[in-house]
Amino acid sequence: MYLRTRTVLFIVAVSYLHAASVKRSNEAIQYVTNLTRFINDQHFGTFVCWLLQFSDQHIPALLHNAMAQELSKHEDTVLLQVDLHTSYSPSYSFPNVVIIFADALDEDVDPTHLRTWLDAVPYKTFVVIHFKMSNRMLIDSVAENFLSYGIVNLIMVAFNRNNIFTFNYAPTRTTVHVGFPHPSVLLYNRLREFKTETLKITYVQSSFTYTYDDGFEGEDMLLFKLFFQMLGINLAFDELICDGKHYLIECLQESNNYIFVNRIYIRKLSSQLIDAIEMDKVRIFAPKGKPLTFAEMLLKPFHSAVWMLLLGICVAVHLLCRLAPRLICNDLVLLALTGIEKRSLQTTGRFEKLFAISLIILFFQLKSAYETKLVSYMIDVPTEPDPKTIDELRQRDLKVIVDSRFFNPNQFQQQLAGLLRVTENVTTLLKEDALLINDIAMRIMAKDISNVDPRTGKQLYVPLEEILGETMPFFYFHKKCPFQYEFSTYRRYVFEAGLQQHWRKTIITLKDRRFNTVIAKLKSVSQQTVRGNTLKPIFIGIILLWVAALVVFLNENIIFYSWKWCSNSKNSKIFKIIYHIYYSIDKGHI
């Protein structure tokens, strides 16, 4: 009798445990279904759910089918059911929720196919594991393993115990929930629970990451600092030194850090990229026109075609005077330039008068324009016109440097045919070459004091008017970086608040203030100092004119005193003839 009673009690106990286990499994299925619907309600568009079976046992298969039946009741949910022996294909849609069905965590199964699925799970996706809890110590190791795939939103539901497990990281901490808590208790932001104090991120020196003399940092540095300050994490910046053989993103992939501060221009899209929201123009930063030499200052006021036209007019007028001396008595070129007359215009013909008036008006206007140009050269240091188009760069034989770490040279091969000069380091920039640069960085560099010529007080480089195109810069994150999705949302808030534009304007204002101060000092020094090499050609010209005037003066005195001496001599007749010839030549009668 006693044996029968024990048997009955044993059967009752087993039945009770089985019923309790079945009830727990059904409740777990219903709870995860409600959890999935809760996530679906906060999602817009098609909702994709992966159902992955990671066991050959009977119970996980039953749970798999039961879950599929519950979720298939909603028409807006797309289900992808996979067994243990199916690998991931890139043609599958990315999931919003992943539900994995397993038996005991120490079950001996081949994880090869599951790894392909875990590797494709996006960071922001919540992963729920239905499992049979047999060894509590294995739960933490599972969480660490999933973290290696970048999965931090992990929830483990035991279908044989009244426990649900969630995890926080850096370091790994496990939270045990009894019963079925509200979904909002499980679906919280794991990043805000990170306990790490310092995070190392990588950067390369650029206009967006440079720390200026007054301590103000580039806008990308400030953006990342503000983002991680919100998470309570301090940053340690690690400057990346590439060996000159890599495209920037390829160089970054070799580093061990999760995040790269610099914005980059990519060759192909990737899920590891976050756009910078605003489009950026690609422009050319070209050397300013060179200072003019003294000879160029005399010739540059007029175009070569104007000089050729003046030469042609002078030759034509001279020939006309020689071929028709009765029609034109005066040298009209000298008359128009200096007012010297051989014969008064009142006694000349109407044709010569009209011709002379036309030349006087023409040369007066040209002299006025020429003198105005020379006066402007005296006021400011004369230079060649700044290049404004790509064709002008070709005319000056200027090369365009393209830093292959930031730009793809092939993208501009057609527009800059014959001008491209590819380099892996912008420090190799020569002063005779132009630079391919984005518009935002160019606006900052244009106001840098290194862009001031200490001799002239002018800019060394100026932007071309032509725009090569527009492109979208991106921020790069290592694969499975846990901060990528959160950063993409946060940087949009920062942009909409106008913080990035404020930082940029502040940097440009600070640079512009210092830039104008340096230029003012250079101009005040240049106005007080007259350089010897500038005055040398002027003094040489004055001395030559003095020598010529002295020679003419001596000749006139020699002729005058010779005539006076010869007027009382026997050879006075011969000297009178010589004097009359010289006088006729001097007055233009011959």
FIBAPA-499295 format. One record per residue (C-alpha): residue in three letters; x negated, y, z. Coordinates in pm, whole numbers, padded with zeros to 5 digits, always signed. Example, Ala and Ser with C-alpha at 12.3 -4.5 7.8 and 13.67 -1.06 7.14 Angstrom:
! FIBAPA-499295
Ala-01230-00450+00780Ser-01367-00106+00714
! end
This chain:
! FIBAPA-499295
Met+00000+00000+00000Tyr-00280+00233+00091Leu-00457+00162-00239Arg-00143+00237-00436Thr-00098+00564-00249Arg-00455+00669-00333Thr-00403+00576-00694Val-00083+00776-00713Leu-00246+01074-00546Phe-00539+01048-00784Ile-00306+01040-01085Val-00112+01333-00947Ala-00432+01528-00885Val-00563+01456-01234Ser-00230+01551-01383Tyr-00225+01869-01180Leu-00579+01960-01282His-00499+01885-01644Ala-00182+02092-01627Ala-00373+02371-01457Ser-00647+02351-01721Val-00391+02356-02000Lys-00214+02647-01837Arg-00544+02832-01797Ser-00634+02764-02161Asn-00295+02890-02280Glu-00319+03197-02061Ala-00675+03262-02189Ile-00556+03232-02550Gln-00270+03472-02483Tyr-00499+03714-02300Val-00758+03722-02579Thr-00474+03767-02828Asn-00350+04069-02634Leu-00707+04196-02607Thr-00745+04170-02985Arg-00417+04354-03040Phe-00530+04626-02801Ile-00843+04680-03012Asn-00633+04667-03330Asp-00406+04945-03202Gln-00708+05176-03175His-00829+05090-03524Phe-00723+05247-03855Gly-00713+05041-04172Thr-00759+04670-04231Phe-00841+04479-03916Val-01080+04184-03966Cys-01119+03906-03709Trp-01371+03624-03730Leu-01283+03294-03561Leu-01604+03092-03527Gln-01599+02736-03393Phe-01931+02644-03235Ser-01855+02291-03116Asp-01756+01949-03243Gln-01541+01879-02936His-01164+01848-02945Ile-01066+02127-02703Pro-01248+02413-02885Ala-01079+02299-03207Leu-00737+02313-03041Leu-00808+02658-02901His-00928+02769-03243Asn-00603+02663-03409Ala-00387+02810-03133Met-00563+03146-03157Ala-00529+03148-03536Gln-00153+03088-03507Glu-00111+03374-03259Leu-00314+03627-03459Ser-00163+03532-03794Lys+00171+03674-03675His+00038+04023-03746Glu+00031+04110-04116Asp-00238+04378-04079Thr-00491+04129-03938Val-00728+03948-04173Leu-00854+03619-04027Leu-01172+03441-04127Gln-01186+03090-03979Val-01524+02916-03981Asp-01646+02583-03846Leu-01986+02486-03717His-02124+02384-04057Thr-02054+02704-04257Ser-02310+02977-04316Tyr-02246+03350-04351Ser-02216+03509-04696Pro-02262+03883-04764Ser-01933+03877-04955Tyr-01741+03848-04627Ser-01593+04162-04473Phe-01749+04302-04158Pro-01547+04212-03847Asn-01380+04432-03591Val-01359+04143-03344Val-01545+03810-03331Ile-01401+03520-03129Ile-01628+03217-03075Phe-01495+02882-02948Ala-01745+02663-02764Asp-01746+02377-02520Ala-02005+02350-02244Leu-02293+02596-02290Asp-02548+02314-02275Glu-02381+02118-02557Asp-02636+01983-02804Val-02540+02147-03137Asp-02735+02291-03429Pro-02720+02676-03405Thr-02865+02737-03753His-02538+02840-03917Leu-02415+03038-03617Arg-02729+03251-03625Thr-02645+03372-03976Trp-02306+03491-03847Leu-02446+03657-03537Asp-02706+03836-03745Ala-02425+03994-03951Val-02219+04117-03656Pro-02220+04500-03638Tyr-02326+04663-03315Lys-01988+04818-03230Thr-01797+04488-03270Phe-01669+04316-02957Val-01759+03946-02933Val-01544+03714-02720Ile-01666+03362-02630His-01421+03093-02518Phe-01627+02834-02331Lys-01617+02562-02071Met-01809+02672-01764Ser-02024+02391-01628Asn-02346+02567-01527Arg-02332+02925-01399Met-02704+02983-01460Leu-02663+02944-01837Ile-02433+03245-01871Asp-02710+03504-01828Ser-02934+03328-02080Val-02650+03335-02336Ala-02611+03708-02283Glu-02986+03762-02332Asn-02975+03553-02649Phe-02688+03756-02794Leu-02870+04079-02705Ser-03154+03972-02937Tyr-02899+03997-03220Gly-02800+04348-03111Ile-02471+04233-02954Val-02403+04423-02632Asn-02023+04423-02638Leu-02003+04063-02516Ile-01711+03910-02322Met-01716+03548-02205Val-01385+03385-02109Ala-01396+03047-01927Phe-01098+02834-02020Asn-01151+02595-01724Arg-01210+02859-01454Asn-01028+03175-01356Asn-01327+03393-01450Ile-01416+03644-01721Phe-01774+03774-01759Thr-01898+04107-01898Phe-02257+04229-01919Asn-02459+04545-01883Tyr-02816+04572-02003Ala-03156+04729-01939Pro-03179+04533-01713Thr-02922+04259-01771Arg-02645+04257-01511Thr-02340+04030-01505Thr-01996+04138-01384Val-01747+03863-01288His-01375+03938-01321Val-01114+03718-01154Gly-00785+03673-01332Phe-00697+03878-01637Pro-00788+04246-01597His-00650+04525-01816Pro-00827+04543-02157Ser-00965+04889-02079Val-01164+04733-01793Leu-01352+04513-02041Leu-01369+04747-02342Tyr-01594+05019-02199Asn-01904+05186-02346Arg-02201+04967-02256Leu-02455+05236-02347Arg-02347+05455-02057Glu-02433+05171-01821Phe-02794+05142-01938Lys-03033+05180-01645Thr-03349+05241-01846Glu-03521+05566-01750Thr-03746+05622-02051Leu-03709+05527-02417Lys-03986+05558-02676Ile-03886+05688-03020Thr-04095+05761-03330Tyr-04139+06082-03529Val-04357+06238-03798Gln-04454+06606-03791Ser-04216+06815-04003Ser-04020+07140-03989Phe-03742+06958-03803Thr-03964+06800-03536Tyr-04237+07061-03487Thr-04279+07222-03145Tyr-04341+07594-03193Asp-04572+07822-02994Asp-04292+07961-02779Gly-04195+07608-02675Phe-03885+07590-02896Glu-03850+07252-03070Gly-03718+07152-03410Glu-03347+07087-03449Asp-03383+06708-03490Met-03588+06685-03171Leu-03321+06882-02985Leu-03044+06667-03133Phe-03194+06340-03008Lys-03289+06487-02671Leu-02935+06611-02616Phe-02789+06275-02720Phe-03001+06070-02482Gln-02960+06328-02207Met-02588+06255-02230Leu-02672+05886-02173Gly-02906+05970-01885Ile-03216+05846-02068Asn-03545+06034-02093Leu-03737+06022-02419Ala-04105+05954-02486Phe-04198+06071-02836Asp-04449+05861-03026Glu-04599+06032-03333Leu-04617+05793-03627Ile-04938+05792-03831Cys-04895+05621-04167Asp-05201+05497-04354Gly-05103+05683-04672Lys-04986+05373-04858His-04626+05347-04742Tyr-04296+05505-04817Leu-04186+05657-04486Ile-03907+05411-04414Glu-04139+05119-04490Cys-04396+05263-04251Leu-04130+05294-03983Gln-04018+04933-04025Glu-04365+04826-03916Ser-04333+05011-03585Asn-04171+04852-03281Asn-03958+05149-03181Tyr-03583+05145-03230Ile-03529+05500-03355Phe-03692+05741-03600Val-03631+06112-03538Asn-03707+06248-03886Arg-03440+06286-04150Ile-03541+06104-04467Tyr-03431+06084-04830Ile-03365+05720-04906Arg-03405+05517-05224Lys-03113+05283-05150Leu-02834+05276-04895Ser-02850+05054-04589Ser-02636+04985-04285Gln-02929+05107-04074Leu-02884+05465-04197Ile-02675+05746-04048Asp-02607+06047-04273Ala-02693+06399-04156Ile-02348+06526-04269Glu-02464+06833-04465Met-02609+06811-04814Asp-02953+06961-04868Lys-03090+07124-05182Val-03422+07015-05332Arg-03633+07313-05439Ile-03988+07404-05537Phe-04212+07618-05316Ala-04460+07777-05557Pro-04768+08001-05509Lys-04702+08371-05540Gly-04849+08566-05832Lys-05225+08625-05806Pro-05367+08977-05738Leu-05447+09172-06054Thr-05803+09268-06150Phe-05889+09627-06246Ala-05874+09543-06617Glu-05539+09371-06571Met-05404+09676-06385Leu-05485+09887-06693Leu-05333+09643-06940Lys-05042+09485-06748Pro-04810+09792-06744Phe-04730+09719-07109His-04663+09389-07274Ser-04910+09274-07535Ala-04649+09338-07804Val-04625+09703-07696Trp-05003+09744-07715Met-05001+09591-08064Leu-04722+09829-08168Leu-04915+10132-08036Leu-05227+10018-08217Gly-05028+09978-08538Ile-04879+10329-08501Cys-05222+10482-08443Val-05375+10305-08745Ala-05079+10397-08969Val-05087+10764-08865His-05465+10780-08913Leu-05441+10628-09261Leu-05158+10866-09350Cys-05367+11163-09239Arg-05664+11043-09449Leu-05463+10953-09758Ala-05237+11261-09758Pro-05435+11548-09600Arg-05210+11815-09759Leu-04893+11649-09628Ile-05029+11608-09271Cys-05289+11858-09159Asn-05319+11765-08788Asp-05430+11445-08615Leu-05083+11357-08488Val-05205+11093-08239Leu-05434+11342-08061Leu-05160+11601-08087Ala-04908+11370-07916Leu-05154+11258-07648Thr-05351+11574-07566Gly-05183+11862-07756Ile-05497+11938-07968Glu-05404+12112-08297Lys-05623+12161-08600Arg-05357+12384-08748Ser-05058+12542-08581Leu-04737+12348-08631Gln-04562+12673-08725Thr-04754+12675-09051Thr-04711+12303-09135Gly-04445+12133-09340Arg-04109+12006-09213Phe-04212+11638-09248Glu-04518+11687-09027Lys-04313+11875-08769Leu-04049+11601-08742Phe-04312+11326-08739Ala-04513+11506-08468Ile-04203+11566-08251Ser-04109+11196-08275Leu-04459+11085-08173Ile-04471+11343-07889Ile-04142+11211-07743Leu-04251+10846-07785Phe-04593+10894-07624Phe-04447+11108-07345Gln-04206+10834-07247Leu-04475+10568-07266Lys-04716+10780-07060Ser-04450+10839-06797Ala-04378+10468-06768Tyr-04750+10387-06763Glu-04822+10643-06491Thr-04526+10519-06285Lys-04663+10167-06300Leu-05011+10283-06198Val-04867+10478-05904Ser-04680+10167-05789Tyr-05009+09976-05804Met-05160+10237-05572Ile-04872+10208-05323Asp-04877+09830-05300Val-05129+09560-05387Pro-05057+09470-05751Thr-04996+09103-05829Glu-04868+08897-06116Pro-04489+08836-06129Asp-04377+08549-05903Pro-04277+08229-06085Lys-03901+08182-06098Thr-03847+07884-06327Ile-04007+07548-06402Asp-04106+07675-06747Glu-04313+07949-06585Leu-04492+07683-06380Arg-04577+07505-06705Gln-04706+07830-06855Arg-04937+07879-06555Asp-05034+07510-06552Leu-04926+07466-06189Lys-04875+07112-06058Val-04586+07019-05826Ile-04690+06809-05526Val-04441+06540-05422Asp-04494+06378-05082Ser-04403+06016-05154Arg-04333+05952-04785Phe-04025+06175-04802Phe-03924+06184-05169Asn-03895+05933-05450Pro-04109+06077-05734Asn-03918+05883-06000Gln-03606+06084-05919Phe-03768+06403-06056Gln-03977+06253-06333Gln-03758+06392-06612Gln-03722+06746-06476Leu-04090+06782-06383Ala-04244+06591-06672Gly-04616+06663-06684Leu-04610+06861-06358Leu-04575+06589-06093Arg-04864+06522-05861Val-04782+06244-05616Thr-04955+06230-05279Glu-04905+06044-04954Asn-05011+06334-04734Val-04899+06692-04773Thr-05219+06816-04604Thr-05393+06755-04936Leu-05200+07055-05071Leu-05413+07291-05281Lys-05344+07664-05295Glu-05302+07648-05671Asp-05021+07390-05657Ala-04648+07405-05586Leu-04465+07184-05337Leu-04138+06989-05366Ile-03937+07057-05052Asn-03581+07062-04919Asp-03408+07397-04882Ile-03372+07396-04501Ala-03740+07321-04443Met-03836+07577-04707Arg-03642+07851-04527Ile-03839+07773-04211Met-04178+07743-04382Ala-04127+08066-04578Lys-04121+08258-04249Asp-04423+08085-04098Ile-04729+08303-04038Ser-04942+08051-04225Asn-04754+08169-04536Val-04905+08519-04508Asp-05202+08623-04720Pro-05438+08814-04484Arg-05581+09018-04773Thr-05256+09148-04924Gly-05006+09103-04638Lys-04771+08919-04873Gln-04631+08567-04883Leu-04854+08296-05025Tyr-04560+08083-05144Val-04218+08181-05274Pro-03919+07961-05369Leu-03821+07909-05729Glu-03470+08015-05829Glu-03404+07679-05995Ile-03255+07398-05785Leu-03356+07045-05879Gly-03052+06888-05720Glu-02876+06809-05395Thr-02925+06506-05176Met-02802+06371-04845Pro-03066+06318-04575Phe-03031+06021-04338Phe-03151+05915-03995Tyr-03300+05566-03976Phe-03242+05312-03699His-03396+04972-03659Lys-03170+04680-03727Lys-02932+04605-03437Cys-03023+04927-03258Pro-02758+04969-02986Phe-02754+05350-03018Gln-02674+05377-03389Tyr-02295+05384-03380Glu-02280+05611-03075Phe-02526+05853-03236Ser-02324+05870-03559Thr-02022+05989-03361Tyr-02218+06225-03138Arg-02409+06403-03414Arg-02075+06481-03584Tyr-01954+06650-03265Val-02278+06849-03250Phe-02242+06957-03614Glu-01878+07059-03574Ala-01969+07260-03264Gly-02228+07451-03470Leu-02522+07358-03249Gln-02751+07248-03533Gln-02686+07571-03724His-02750+07768-03403Trp-03083+07590-03344Arg-03187+07646-03704Lys-03092+08014-03695Thr-03283+08058-03368Ile-03598+07906-03517Ile-03575+08120-03832Thr-03513+08434-03623Leu-03815+08367-03401Lys-04034+08296-03702Asp-03902+08598-03891Arg-03978+08827-03596Arg-04336+08705-03570Phe-04372+08702-03949Asn-04270+09068-03982Thr-04502+09165-03693Val-04802+09004-03864Ile-04719+09166-04200Ala-04679+09510-04036Lys-05021+09479-03873Leu-05183+09370-04198Lys-05024+09656-04391Ser-05129+09916-04131Val-05489+09791-04154Ser-05480+09787-04536Gln-05347+10146-04541Gln-05629+10268-04318Thr-05904+10081-04497Val-06012+10153-04857Arg-06223+09869-04990Gly-06540+09944-05188Asn-06465+09696-05463Thr-06132+09877-05523Leu-06292+10221-05565Lys-06597+10104-05760Pro-06432+10097-06108Ile-06281+10442-06046Phe-06614+10597-05952Ile-06786+10432-06248Gly-06528+10586-06482Ile-06568+10929-06324Ile-06949+10911-06350Leu-06933+10809-06717Leu-06702+11101-06793Trp-06938+11337-06611Val-07232+11207-06814Ala-07038+11250-07140Ala-06939+11605-07040Leu-07302+11685-06950Val-07422+11558-07291Val-07166+11772-07473Phe-07259+12073-07258Leu-07631+12029-07331Asn-07567+11992-07705Glu-07361+12309-07715Asn-07634+12501-07529Ile-07904+12366-07759Ile-07705+12466-08069Phe-07625+12810-07925Tyr-07981+12899-07829Ser-08117+12750-08149Trp-07890+12976-08352Lys-07991+13276-08145Trp-08359+13195-08193Cys-08328+13130-08563Ser-08134+13448-08635Asn-08463+13643-08606Ser-08687+13389-08783Lys-08774+13326-09146Asn-08567+13005-09155Ser-08249+13177-09041Lys-08069+13099-09363Ile-08125+12722-09322Phe-08012+12728-08958Lys-07706+12932-09047Ile-07606+12664-09295Ile-07655+12390-09028Tyr-07458+12594-08774His-07168+12649-09012Ile-07155+12275-09084Tyr-07145+12190-08709Tyr-06883+12462-08648Ser-06665+12329-08928Ile-06691+11975-08791Asp-06611+12095-08442Lys-06303+12289-08557Gly-06184+12010-08785His-06207+12194-09115Ile-06418+11916-09258
! end
